[in-house]
């Protein structure tokens, strides 16, 4: 679990402002993998480089495989300019 800086609110509604074990502020990103299209998550800024490895999804899963596949396919069309 993330460690929080002194005086930092842990949760404001559904949004969090955590710090990872590296002591860096987390960033909000959006996954565009086929398994998690459009799903937002927080991660350490070092997530894609020399990895701290911490991330946590804060969006709920889509209600069915149909919606997940539809969202991913529409995103792919947008990237191709179709």
PyMOL Python script that loads the backbone (N, CA, C, O; Angstrom):
from pymol import cmd

cmd.read_pdbstr("""\
ATOM      1  N   UNK A   1       0.840  -1.182   0.000  1.00  0.00           N
ATOM      2  CA  UNK A   1       0.000   0.000   0.000  1.00  0.00           C
ATOM      3  C   UNK A   1       0.880   1.238   0.000  1.00  0.00           C
ATOM      4  O   UNK A   1       2.028   1.198   0.441  1.00  0.00           O
ATOM      5  N   UNK A   2       0.339   2.321  -0.491  1.00  0.00           N
ATOM      6  CA  UNK A   2       1.083   3.579  -0.581  1.00  0.00           C
ATOM      7  C   UNK A   2       1.288   4.185   0.797  1.00  0.00           C
ATOM      8  O   UNK A   2       0.494   3.969   1.712  1.00  0.00           O
ATOM      9  N   UNK A   3       2.352   4.938   0.927  1.00  0.00           N
ATOM     10  CA  UNK A   3       2.626   5.691   2.143  1.00  0.00           C
ATOM     11  C   UNK A   3       2.237   7.138   1.873  1.00  0.00           C
ATOM     12  O   UNK A   3       2.453   7.642   0.771  1.00  0.00           O
ATOM     13  N   UNK A   4       1.674   7.799   2.856  1.00  0.00           N
ATOM     14  CA  UNK A   4       1.184   9.156   2.670  1.00  0.00           C
ATOM     15  C   UNK A   4       2.093  10.155   3.371  1.00  0.00           C
ATOM     16  O   UNK A   4       2.551   9.922   4.490  1.00  0.00           O
ATOM     17  N   UNK A   5       2.346  11.267   2.698  1.00  0.00           N
ATOM     18  CA  UNK A   5       3.170  12.325   3.282  1.00  0.00           C
ATOM     19  C   UNK A   5       2.418  12.949   4.455  1.00  0.00           C
ATOM     20  O   UNK A   5       1.190  13.030   4.421  1.00  0.00           O
ATOM     21  N   UNK A   6       3.129  13.390   5.491  1.00  0.00           N
ATOM     22  CA  UNK A   6       2.463  14.026   6.629  1.00  0.00           C
ATOM     23  C   UNK A   6       1.611  15.198   6.173  1.00  0.00           C
ATOM     24  O   UNK A   6       2.059  16.026   5.380  1.00  0.00           O
ATOM     25  N   UNK A   7       0.395  15.270   6.668  1.00  0.00           N
ATOM     26  CA  UNK A   7      -0.495  16.379   6.341  1.00  0.00           C
ATOM     27  C   UNK A   7      -1.225  16.222   5.023  1.00  0.00           C
ATOM     28  O   UNK A   7      -2.023  17.089   4.664  1.00  0.00           O
ATOM     29  N   UNK A   8      -0.982  15.147   4.290  1.00  0.00           N
ATOM     30  CA  UNK A   8      -1.661  14.941   3.014  1.00  0.00           C
ATOM     31  C   UNK A   8      -2.983  14.219   3.257  1.00  0.00           C
ATOM     32  O   UNK A   8      -3.004  13.172   3.905  1.00  0.00           O
ATOM     33  N   UNK A   9      -4.083  14.765   2.746  1.00  0.00           N
ATOM     34  CA  UNK A   9      -5.349  14.059   2.918  1.00  0.00           C
ATOM     35  C   UNK A   9      -5.280  12.698   2.213  1.00  0.00           C
ATOM     36  O   UNK A   9      -4.834  12.616   1.068  1.00  0.00           O
ATOM     37  N   UNK A  10      -5.706  11.665   2.873  1.00  0.00           N
ATOM     38  CA  UNK A  10      -5.647  10.327   2.295  1.00  0.00           C
ATOM     39  C   UNK A  10      -6.687  10.171   1.193  1.00  0.00           C
ATOM     40  O   UNK A  10      -6.363   9.718   0.095  1.00  0.00           O
ATOM     41  N   UNK A  11      -7.912  10.536   1.470  1.00  0.00           N
ATOM     42  CA  UNK A  11      -8.971  10.350   0.481  1.00  0.00           C
ATOM     43  C   UNK A  11      -9.870  11.572   0.485  1.00  0.00           C
ATOM     44  O   UNK A  11     -10.271  12.058   1.543  1.00  0.00           O
ATOM     45  N   UNK A  12     -10.180  12.062  -0.699  1.00  0.00           N
ATOM     46  CA  UNK A  12     -11.151  13.138  -0.853  1.00  0.00           C
ATOM     47  C   UNK A  12     -12.203  12.595  -1.798  1.00  0.00           C
ATOM     48  O   UNK A  12     -11.987  12.579  -3.010  1.00  0.00           O
ATOM     49  N   UNK A  13     -13.316  12.156  -1.287  1.00  0.00           N
ATOM     50  CA  UNK A  13     -14.312  11.494  -2.117  1.00  0.00           C
ATOM     51  C   UNK A  13     -13.713  10.192  -2.616  1.00  0.00           C
ATOM     52  O   UNK A  13     -13.249   9.376  -1.820  1.00  0.00           O
ATOM     53  N   UNK A  14     -13.721   9.994  -3.910  1.00  0.00           N
ATOM     54  CA  UNK A  14     -13.167   8.777  -4.490  1.00  0.00           C
ATOM     55  C   UNK A  14     -11.716   8.991  -4.914  1.00  0.00           C
ATOM     56  O   UNK A  14     -11.069   8.033  -5.339  1.00  0.00           O
ATOM     57  N   UNK A  15     -11.188  10.186  -4.820  1.00  0.00           N
ATOM     58  CA  UNK A  15      -9.856  10.493  -5.318  1.00  0.00           C
ATOM     59  C   UNK A  15      -8.836  10.446  -4.193  1.00  0.00           C
ATOM     60  O   UNK A  15      -9.125  10.844  -3.065  1.00  0.00           O
ATOM     61  N   UNK A  16      -7.663   9.967  -4.500  1.00  0.00           N
ATOM     62  CA  UNK A  16      -6.600   9.859  -3.503  1.00  0.00           C
ATOM     63  C   UNK A  16      -5.410  10.695  -3.935  1.00  0.00           C
ATOM     64  O   UNK A  16      -5.203  10.935  -5.124  1.00  0.00           O
ATOM     65  N   UNK A  17      -4.637  11.131  -2.969  1.00  0.00           N
ATOM     66  CA  UNK A  17      -3.411  11.874  -3.242  1.00  0.00           C
ATOM     67  C   UNK A  17      -2.272  11.203  -2.504  1.00  0.00           C
ATOM     68  O   UNK A  17      -1.707  11.791  -1.581  1.00  0.00           O
ATOM     69  N   UNK A  18      -1.924   9.990  -2.886  1.00  0.00           N
ATOM     70  CA  UNK A  18      -0.900   9.260  -2.137  1.00  0.00           C
ATOM     71  C   UNK A  18       0.515   9.521  -2.638  1.00  0.00           C
ATOM     72  O   UNK A  18       0.734  10.092  -3.707  1.00  0.00           O
ATOM     73  N   UNK A  19       1.430   9.093  -1.846  1.00  0.00           N
ATOM     74  CA  UNK A  19       2.837   9.058  -2.211  1.00  0.00           C
ATOM     75  C   UNK A  19       3.259   7.598  -2.174  1.00  0.00           C
ATOM     76  O   UNK A  19       2.815   6.851  -1.302  1.00  0.00           O
ATOM     77  N   UNK A  20       4.092   7.186  -3.088  1.00  0.00           N
ATOM     78  CA  UNK A  20       4.538   5.796  -3.117  1.00  0.00           C
ATOM     79  C   UNK A  20       5.702   5.597  -2.144  1.00  0.00           C
ATOM     80  O   UNK A  20       6.111   6.532  -1.455  1.00  0.00           O
ATOM     81  N   UNK A  21       6.222   4.386  -2.094  1.00  0.00           N
ATOM     82  CA  UNK A  21       7.337   4.081  -1.221  1.00  0.00           C
ATOM     83  C   UNK A  21       8.594   4.862  -1.575  1.00  0.00           C
ATOM     84  O   UNK A  21       9.477   5.020  -0.732  1.00  0.00           O
ATOM     85  N   UNK A  22       8.691   5.353  -2.809  1.00  0.00           N
ATOM     86  CA  UNK A  22       9.837   6.163  -3.244  1.00  0.00           C
ATOM     87  C   UNK A  22       9.772   7.579  -2.676  1.00  0.00           C
ATOM     88  O   UNK A  22      10.762   8.311  -2.707  1.00  0.00           O
ATOM     89  N   UNK A  23       8.599   7.965  -2.153  1.00  0.00           N
ATOM     90  CA  UNK A  23       8.418   9.314  -1.646  1.00  0.00           C
ATOM     91  C   UNK A  23       7.963  10.290  -2.718  1.00  0.00           C
ATOM     92  O   UNK A  23       7.873  11.490  -2.458  1.00  0.00           O
ATOM     93  N   UNK A  24       7.675   9.798  -3.922  1.00  0.00           N
ATOM     94  CA  UNK A  24       7.220  10.653  -5.018  1.00  0.00           C
ATOM     95  C   UNK A  24       5.700  10.663  -5.075  1.00  0.00           C
ATOM     96  O   UNK A  24       5.051   9.672  -4.740  1.00  0.00           O
ATOM     97  N   UNK A  25       5.140  11.783  -5.501  1.00  0.00           N
ATOM     98  CA  UNK A  25       3.683  11.880  -5.636  1.00  0.00           C
ATOM     99  C   UNK A  25       3.224  10.982  -6.782  1.00  0.00           C
ATOM    100  O   UNK A  25       3.844  10.941  -7.845  1.00  0.00           O
ATOM    101  N   UNK A  26       2.146  10.276  -6.548  1.00  0.00           N
ATOM    102  CA  UNK A  26       1.581   9.406  -7.584  1.00  0.00           C
ATOM    103  C   UNK A  26       1.009  10.251  -8.708  1.00  0.00           C
ATOM    104  O   UNK A  26       0.660  11.414  -8.507  1.00  0.00           O
ATOM    105  N   UNK A  27       0.915   9.660  -9.893  1.00  0.00           N
ATOM    106  CA  UNK A  27       0.282  10.323 -11.025  1.00  0.00           C
ATOM    107  C   UNK A  27      -0.898   9.484 -11.485  1.00  0.00           C
ATOM    108  O   UNK A  27      -0.910   8.265 -11.320  1.00  0.00           O
ATOM    109  N   UNK A  28      -1.893  10.154 -12.068  1.00  0.00           N
ATOM    110  CA  UNK A  28      -3.068   9.470 -12.602  1.00  0.00           C
ATOM    111  C   UNK A  28      -2.809   9.152 -14.067  1.00  0.00           C
ATOM    112  O   UNK A  28      -2.397  10.019 -14.837  1.00  0.00           O
ATOM    113  N   UNK A  29      -3.052   7.910 -14.445  1.00  0.00           N
ATOM    114  CA  UNK A  29      -2.859   7.481 -15.829  1.00  0.00           C
ATOM    115  C   UNK A  29      -4.092   6.708 -16.275  1.00  0.00           C
ATOM    116  O   UNK A  29      -4.917   6.306 -15.454  1.00  0.00           O
ATOM    117  N   UNK A  30      -4.207   6.507 -17.571  1.00  0.00           N
ATOM    118  CA  UNK A  30      -5.305   5.722 -18.123  1.00  0.00           C
ATOM    119  C   UNK A  30      -4.736   4.550 -18.886  1.00  0.00           C
ATOM    120  O   UNK A  30      -3.883   4.712 -19.758  1.00  0.00           O
ATOM    121  N   UNK A  31      -5.217   3.367 -18.547  1.00  0.00           N
ATOM    122  CA  UNK A  31      -4.779   2.149 -19.240  1.00  0.00           C
ATOM    123  C   UNK A  31      -5.545   2.018 -20.550  1.00  0.00           C
ATOM    124  O   UNK A  31      -6.754   2.249 -20.592  1.00  0.00           O
ATOM    125  N   UNK A  32      -4.848   1.648 -21.611  1.00  0.00           N
ATOM    126  CA  UNK A  32      -5.503   1.369 -22.882  1.00  0.00           C
ATOM    127  C   UNK A  32      -5.115  -0.008 -23.381  1.00  0.00           C
ATOM    128  O   UNK A  32      -4.916  -0.213 -24.579  1.00  0.00           O
ATOM    129  N   UNK A  33      -5.009  -0.954 -22.454  1.00  0.00           N
ATOM    130  CA  UNK A  33      -4.785  -2.338 -22.848  1.00  0.00           C
ATOM    131  C   UNK A  33      -6.137  -2.959 -23.171  1.00  0.00           C
ATOM    132  O   UNK A  33      -7.178  -2.427 -22.789  1.00  0.00           O
ATOM    133  N   UNK A  34      -6.118  -4.066 -23.863  1.00  0.00           N
ATOM    134  CA  UNK A  34      -7.371  -4.743 -24.201  1.00  0.00           C
ATOM    135  C   UNK A  34      -8.115  -5.193 -22.934  1.00  0.00           C
ATOM    136  O   UNK A  34      -9.346  -5.214 -22.915  1.00  0.00           O
ATOM    137  N   UNK A  35      -7.386  -5.545 -21.897  1.00  0.00           N
ATOM    138  CA  UNK A  35      -8.010  -6.010 -20.658  1.00  0.00           C
ATOM    139  C   UNK A  35      -8.607  -4.883 -19.820  1.00  0.00           C
ATOM    140  O   UNK A  35      -9.559  -5.114 -19.073  1.00  0.00           O
ATOM    141  N   UNK A  36      -8.063  -3.662 -19.930  1.00  0.00           N
ATOM    142  CA  UNK A  36      -8.491  -2.535 -19.090  1.00  0.00           C
ATOM    143  C   UNK A  36      -8.634  -1.244 -19.879  1.00  0.00           C
ATOM    144  O   UNK A  36      -8.027  -0.241 -19.501  1.00  0.00           O
ATOM    145  N   UNK A  37      -9.407  -1.222 -20.959  1.00  0.00           N
ATOM    146  CA  UNK A  37      -9.495   0.005 -21.756  1.00  0.00           C
ATOM    147  C   UNK A  37     -10.177   1.140 -21.000  1.00  0.00           C
ATOM    148  O   UNK A  37     -11.280   0.983 -20.478  1.00  0.00           O
ATOM    149  N   UNK A  38      -9.500   2.287 -20.952  1.00  0.00           N
ATOM    150  CA  UNK A  38     -10.069   3.475 -20.333  1.00  0.00           C
ATOM    151  C   UNK A  38     -10.090   3.454 -18.820  1.00  0.00           C
ATOM    152  O   UNK A  38     -10.655   4.357 -18.204  1.00  0.00           O
ATOM    153  N   UNK A  39      -9.497   2.461 -18.211  1.00  0.00           N
ATOM    154  CA  UNK A  39      -9.522   2.344 -16.753  1.00  0.00           C
ATOM    155  C   UNK A  39      -8.399   3.183 -16.161  1.00  0.00           C
ATOM    156  O   UNK A  39      -7.233   3.004 -16.514  1.00  0.00           O
ATOM    157  N   UNK A  40      -8.750   4.103 -15.254  1.00  0.00           N
ATOM    158  CA  UNK A  40      -7.769   4.995 -14.655  1.00  0.00           C
ATOM    159  C   UNK A  40      -7.091   4.323 -13.469  1.00  0.00           C
ATOM    160  O   UNK A  40      -7.684   3.510 -12.760  1.00  0.00           O
ATOM    161  N   UNK A  41      -5.829   4.688 -13.280  1.00  0.00           N
ATOM    162  CA  UNK A  41      -5.076   4.164 -12.154  1.00  0.00           C
ATOM    163  C   UNK A  41      -4.069   5.189 -11.694  1.00  0.00           C
ATOM    164  O   UNK A  41      -3.725   6.113 -12.431  1.00  0.00           O
ATOM    165  N   UNK A  42      -3.596   5.023 -10.467  1.00  0.00           N
ATOM    166  CA  UNK A  42      -2.533   5.863  -9.960  1.00  0.00           C
ATOM    167  C   UNK A  42      -1.276   5.024  -9.927  1.00  0.00           C
ATOM    168  O   UNK A  42      -1.320   3.824  -9.658  1.00  0.00           O
ATOM    169  N   UNK A  43      -0.152   5.668 -10.203  1.00  0.00           N
ATOM    170  CA  UNK A  43       1.110   4.928 -10.184  1.00  0.00           C
ATOM    171  C   UNK A  43       2.253   5.861  -9.814  1.00  0.00           C
ATOM    172  O   UNK A  43       2.145   7.086  -9.874  1.00  0.00           O
ATOM    173  N   UNK A  44       3.335   5.232  -9.434  1.00  0.00           N
ATOM    174  CA  UNK A  44       4.567   5.954  -9.163  1.00  0.00           C
ATOM    175  C   UNK A  44       5.064   6.551 -10.484  1.00  0.00           C
ATOM    176  O   UNK A  44       4.910   5.919 -11.529  1.00  0.00           O
ATOM    177  N   UNK A  45       5.655   7.751 -10.466  1.00  0.00           N
ATOM    178  CA  UNK A  45       6.213   8.297 -11.701  1.00  0.00           C
ATOM    179  C   UNK A  45       7.281   7.392 -12.309  1.00  0.00           C
ATOM    180  O   UNK A  45       7.572   7.497 -13.500  1.00  0.00           O
ATOM    181  N   UNK A  46       7.866   6.506 -11.506  1.00  0.00           N
ATOM    182  CA  UNK A  46       8.871   5.578 -12.013  1.00  0.00           C
ATOM    183  C   UNK A  46       8.241   4.304 -12.574  1.00  0.00           C
ATOM    184  O   UNK A  46       8.951   3.339 -12.860  1.00  0.00           O
ATOM    185  N   UNK A  47       6.910   4.291 -12.734  1.00  0.00           N
ATOM    186  CA  UNK A  47       6.196   3.094 -13.166  1.00  0.00           C
ATOM    187  C   UNK A  47       6.707   2.534 -14.492  1.00  0.00           C
ATOM    188  O   UNK A  47       6.805   1.317 -14.654  1.00  0.00           O
ATOM    189  N   UNK A  48       7.031   3.412 -15.438  1.00  0.00           N
ATOM    190  CA  UNK A  48       7.433   2.920 -16.762  1.00  0.00           C
ATOM    191  C   UNK A  48       8.948   2.941 -16.978  1.00  0.00           C
ATOM    192  O   UNK A  48       9.413   2.517 -18.036  1.00  0.00           O
ATOM    193  N   UNK A  49       9.707   3.409 -16.033  1.00  0.00           N
ATOM    194  CA  UNK A  49      11.165   3.413 -16.171  1.00  0.00           C
ATOM    195  C   UNK A  49      11.757   2.383 -15.230  1.00  0.00           C
ATOM    196  O   UNK A  49      11.258   1.262 -15.138  1.00  0.00           O
ATOM    197  N   UNK A  50      12.837   2.765 -14.516  1.00  0.00           N
ATOM    198  CA  UNK A  50      13.320   1.875 -13.461  1.00  0.00           C
ATOM    199  C   UNK A  50      12.191   1.774 -12.425  1.00  0.00           C
ATOM    200  O   UNK A  50      11.898   2.735 -11.714  1.00  0.00           O
ATOM    201  N   UNK A  51      11.588   0.636 -12.358  1.00  0.00           N
ATOM    202  CA  UNK A  51      10.298   0.532 -11.696  1.00  0.00           C
ATOM    203  C   UNK A  51      10.322   0.518 -10.180  1.00  0.00           C
ATOM    204  O   UNK A  51      11.084  -0.211  -9.545  1.00  0.00           O
ATOM    205  N   UNK A  52       9.465   1.346  -9.634  1.00  0.00           N
ATOM    206  CA  UNK A  52       9.055   1.225  -8.241  1.00  0.00           C
ATOM    207  C   UNK A  52       8.019   0.102  -8.224  1.00  0.00           C
ATOM    208  O   UNK A  52       7.986  -0.714  -7.303  1.00  0.00           O
ATOM    209  N   UNK A  53       7.180   0.075  -9.251  1.00  0.00           N
ATOM    210  CA  UNK A  53       6.221  -1.001  -9.428  1.00  0.00           C
ATOM    211  C   UNK A  53       4.862  -0.775  -8.802  1.00  0.00           C
ATOM    212  O   UNK A  53       3.972  -1.608  -8.972  1.00  0.00           O
ATOM    213  N   UNK A  54       4.668   0.323  -8.083  1.00  0.00           N
ATOM    214  CA  UNK A  54       3.380   0.513  -7.425  1.00  0.00           C
ATOM    215  C   UNK A  54       2.369   1.118  -8.374  1.00  0.00           C
ATOM    216  O   UNK A  54       2.641   2.116  -9.042  1.00  0.00           O
ATOM    217  N   UNK A  55       1.191   0.499  -8.425  1.00  0.00           N
ATOM    218  CA  UNK A  55       0.046   1.091  -9.102  1.00  0.00           C
ATOM    219  C   UNK A  55      -1.216   0.562  -8.447  1.00  0.00           C
ATOM    220  O   UNK A  55      -1.208  -0.491  -7.810  1.00  0.00           O
ATOM    221  N   UNK A  56      -2.300   1.306  -8.610  1.00  0.00           N
ATOM    222  CA  UNK A  56      -3.581   0.895  -8.044  1.00  0.00           C
ATOM    223  C   UNK A  56      -4.697   1.458  -8.911  1.00  0.00           C
ATOM    224  O   UNK A  56      -4.768   2.668  -9.127  1.00  0.00           O
ATOM    225  N   UNK A  57      -5.565   0.590  -9.406  1.00  0.00           N
ATOM    226  CA  UNK A  57      -6.723   1.045 -10.174  1.00  0.00           C
ATOM    227  C   UNK A  57      -7.714   1.697  -9.234  1.00  0.00           C
ATOM    228  O   UNK A  57      -7.892   1.239  -8.105  1.00  0.00           O
ATOM    229  N   UNK A  58      -8.370   2.776  -9.690  1.00  0.00           N
ATOM    230  CA  UNK A  58      -9.435   3.338  -8.879  1.00  0.00           C
ATOM    231  C   UNK A  58     -10.744   3.435  -9.615  1.00  0.00           C
ATOM    232  O   UNK A  58     -11.723   3.924  -9.050  1.00  0.00           O
ATOM    233  N   UNK A  59     -10.806   2.980 -10.878  1.00  0.00           N
ATOM    234  CA  UNK A  59     -12.071   2.841 -11.585  1.00  0.00           C
ATOM    235  C   UNK A  59     -12.572   1.418 -11.402  1.00  0.00           C
ATOM    236  O   UNK A  59     -11.786   0.481 -11.263  1.00  0.00           O
ATOM    237  N   UNK A  60     -13.877   1.270 -11.403  1.00  0.00           N
ATOM    238  CA  UNK A  60     -14.484  -0.057 -11.322  1.00  0.00           C
ATOM    239  C   UNK A  60     -14.315  -0.772 -12.664  1.00  0.00           C
ATOM    240  O   UNK A  60     -14.109  -0.133 -13.696  1.00  0.00           O
ATOM    241  N   UNK A  61     -14.403  -2.099 -12.638  1.00  0.00           N
ATOM    242  CA  UNK A  61     -14.385  -2.861 -13.883  1.00  0.00           C
ATOM    243  C   UNK A  61     -15.640  -2.552 -14.686  1.00  0.00           C
ATOM    244  O   UNK A  61     -16.680  -2.215 -14.120  1.00  0.00           O
ATOM    245  N   UNK A  62     -15.540  -2.668 -16.009  1.00  0.00           N
ATOM    246  CA  UNK A  62     -16.713  -2.483 -16.854  1.00  0.00           C
ATOM    247  C   UNK A  62     -17.683  -3.633 -16.597  1.00  0.00           C
ATOM    248  O   UNK A  62     -17.266  -4.726 -16.213  1.00  0.00           O
ATOM    249  N   UNK A  63     -18.990  -3.385 -16.811  1.00  0.00           N
ATOM    250  CA  UNK A  63     -19.986  -4.390 -16.420  1.00  0.00           C
ATOM    251  C   UNK A  63     -19.953  -5.703 -17.215  1.00  0.00           C
ATOM    252  O   UNK A  63     -20.469  -6.718 -16.748  1.00  0.00           O
ATOM    253  N   UNK A  64     -19.351  -5.688 -18.407  1.00  0.00           N
ATOM    254  CA  UNK A  64     -19.297  -6.936 -19.165  1.00  0.00           C
ATOM    255  C   UNK A  64     -18.157  -6.898 -20.175  1.00  0.00           C
ATOM    256  O   UNK A  64     -17.597  -5.841 -20.466  1.00  0.00           O
ATOM    257  N   UNK A  65     -17.829  -8.071 -20.701  1.00  0.00           N
ATOM    258  CA  UNK A  65     -16.804  -8.166 -21.745  1.00  0.00           C
ATOM    259  C   UNK A  65     -17.226  -7.396 -22.987  1.00  0.00           C
ATOM    260  O   UNK A  65     -16.380  -6.854 -23.698  1.00  0.00           O
ATOM    261  N   UNK A  66     -18.537  -7.341 -23.258  1.00  0.00           N
ATOM    262  CA  UNK A  66     -19.038  -6.610 -24.426  1.00  0.00           C
ATOM    263  C   UNK A  66     -18.605  -5.142 -24.367  1.00  0.00           C
ATOM    264  O   UNK A  66     -18.066  -4.620 -25.343  1.00  0.00           O
ATOM    265  N   UNK A  67     -18.832  -4.483 -23.250  1.00  0.00           N
ATOM    266  CA  UNK A  67     -18.466  -3.068 -23.113  1.00  0.00           C
ATOM    267  C   UNK A  67     -16.949  -2.869 -23.156  1.00  0.00           C
ATOM    268  O   UNK A  67     -16.462  -1.907 -23.750  1.00  0.00           O
ATOM    269  N   UNK A  68     -16.215  -3.771 -22.531  1.00  0.00           N
ATOM    270  CA  UNK A  68     -14.757  -3.681 -22.553  1.00  0.00           C
ATOM    271  C   UNK A  68     -14.245  -3.778 -23.987  1.00  0.00           C
ATOM    272  O   UNK A  68     -13.409  -2.973 -24.398  1.00  0.00           O
ATOM    273  N   UNK A  69     -14.741  -4.766 -24.764  1.00  0.00           N
ATOM    274  CA  UNK A  69     -14.308  -4.930 -26.154  1.00  0.00           C
ATOM    275  C   UNK A  69     -14.736  -3.752 -27.020  1.00  0.00           C
ATOM    276  O   UNK A  69     -13.977  -3.296 -27.874  1.00  0.00           O
ATOM    277  N   UNK A  70     -15.954  -3.259 -26.798  1.00  0.00           N
ATOM    278  CA  UNK A  70     -16.454  -2.117 -27.566  1.00  0.00           C
ATOM    279  C   UNK A  70     -15.606  -0.872 -27.328  1.00  0.00           C
ATOM    280  O   UNK A  70     -15.239  -0.184 -28.281  1.00  0.00           O
ATOM    281  N   UNK A  71     -15.291  -0.578 -26.073  1.00  0.00           N
ATOM    282  CA  UNK A  71     -14.475   0.592 -25.753  1.00  0.00           C
ATOM    283  C   UNK A  71     -13.083   0.476 -26.349  1.00  0.00           C
ATOM    284  O   UNK A  71     -12.560   1.442 -26.906  1.00  0.00           O
ATOM    285  N   UNK A  72     -12.477  -0.707 -26.236  1.00  0.00           N
ATOM    286  CA  UNK A  72     -11.139  -0.915 -26.792  1.00  0.00           C
ATOM    287  C   UNK A  72     -11.145  -0.760 -28.311  1.00  0.00           C
ATOM    288  O   UNK A  72     -10.248  -0.125 -28.866  1.00  0.00           O
ATOM    289  N   UNK A  73     -12.140  -1.329 -28.991  1.00  0.00           N
ATOM    290  CA  UNK A  73     -12.223  -1.225 -30.450  1.00  0.00           C
ATOM    291  C   UNK A  73     -12.433   0.214 -30.898  1.00  0.00           C
ATOM    292  O   UNK A  73     -11.836   0.644 -31.885  1.00  0.00           O
ATOM    293  N   UNK A  74     -13.272   0.963 -30.192  1.00  0.00           N
ATOM    294  CA  UNK A  74     -13.488   2.372 -30.548  1.00  0.00           C
ATOM    295  C   UNK A  74     -12.210   3.185 -30.340  1.00  0.00           C
ATOM    296  O   UNK A  74     -11.909   4.077 -31.133  1.00  0.00           O
ATOM    297  N   UNK A  75     -11.470   2.887 -29.295  1.00  0.00           N
ATOM    298  CA  UNK A  75     -10.199   3.573 -29.065  1.00  0.00           C
ATOM    299  C   UNK A  75      -9.225   3.267 -30.204  1.00  0.00           C
ATOM    300  O   UNK A  75      -8.524   4.163 -30.674  1.00  0.00           O
ATOM    301  N   UNK A  76      -9.176   2.023 -30.646  1.00  0.00           N
ATOM    302  CA  UNK A  76      -8.294   1.639 -31.750  1.00  0.00           C
ATOM    303  C   UNK A  76      -8.682   2.355 -33.034  1.00  0.00           C
ATOM    304  O   UNK A  76      -7.810   2.789 -33.786  1.00  0.00           O
ATOM    305  N   UNK A  77      -9.980   2.483 -33.295  1.00  0.00           N
ATOM    306  CA  UNK A  77     -10.458   3.220 -34.480  1.00  0.00           C
ATOM    307  C   UNK A  77      -9.998   4.677 -34.417  1.00  0.00           C
ATOM    308  O   UNK A  77      -9.555   5.240 -35.418  1.00  0.00           O
ATOM    309  N   UNK A  78     -10.107   5.279 -33.238  1.00  0.00           N
ATOM    310  CA  UNK A  78      -9.671   6.672 -33.070  1.00  0.00           C
ATOM    311  C   UNK A  78      -8.187   6.840 -33.315  1.00  0.00           C
ATOM    312  O   UNK A  78      -7.764   7.839 -33.897  1.00  0.00           O
ATOM    313  N   UNK A  79      -7.389   5.878 -32.880  1.00  0.00           N
ATOM    314  CA  UNK A  79      -5.958   5.960 -33.110  1.00  0.00           C
ATOM    315  C   UNK A  79      -5.622   5.840 -34.597  1.00  0.00           C
ATOM    316  O   UNK A  79      -4.660   6.443 -35.073  1.00  0.00           O
ATOM    317  N   UNK A  80      -6.417   5.061 -35.324  1.00  0.00           N
ATOM    318  CA  UNK A  80      -6.192   4.889 -36.769  1.00  0.00           C
ATOM    319  C   UNK A  80      -6.802   6.025 -37.584  1.00  0.00           C
ATOM    320  O   UNK A  80      -6.517   6.170 -38.772  1.00  0.00           O
ATOM    321  N   UNK A  81      -7.653   6.837 -36.927  1.00  0.00           N
ATOM    322  CA  UNK A  81      -8.294   7.936 -37.648  1.00  0.00           C
ATOM    323  C   UNK A  81      -9.462   7.491 -38.487  1.00  0.00           C
ATOM    324  O   UNK A  81      -9.797   8.141 -39.478  1.00  0.00           O
ATOM    325  N   UNK A  82     -10.091   6.390 -38.110  1.00  0.00           N
ATOM    326  CA  UNK A  82     -11.245   5.842 -38.870  1.00  0.00           C
ATOM    327  C   UNK A  82     -12.506   6.488 -38.410  1.00  0.00           C
ATOM    328  O   UNK A  82     -13.582   6.172 -38.917  1.00  0.00           O
TER     329      UNK A  82
END
""", "prot")
cmd.dss("prot")
cmd.show_as("cartoon", "prot")
cmd.util.cbc("prot")
cmd.orient("prot")
